[in-house]
C-alpha cells in the first residue's frame, strides 16, 4: 500500500493524503505525472507531481505530492481510515464499494 502526501491541506485542515493499494497503482490508467504536453506541470495542474487514478473518484487524485510512503496498513496514519476524506467525511476507500 502507498500513502501519497500533498503540500495541500484537507478541507477540515491538516495535511491532505490518500492511500492506494499496489494492485490499484499498477492498473493501466494510474500514473504519476510530472509533465503535461511535454512541459513541466504547473501548480494549477498539480506540480511538482500529481497522481492520476482513473478508476477512482476525483478526490483520490492527489495533487502537489510532497512525499510517498510505503505502508503495510493504514491504521497508524491520520485517523486510520486510509485517506483525509475518509478520516473527515467517512468516504469509502473504493469508488465501486
URVENKA-V128787 format. One record per helix or strand. SS is the DSSP state (A for helix, B for strand). FROM is the first residue (numbers start at 1). TO is the last residue. Records with the same first field share a line. If there is no record, write none. Layout:
SS->FROM-TO, FROM-TO
This chain:
B->2-9, 15-20, 30-33, 35-36, 39-40, 50-53, 65-70, 83-83
A->22-25, 43-45, 58-60, 84-89
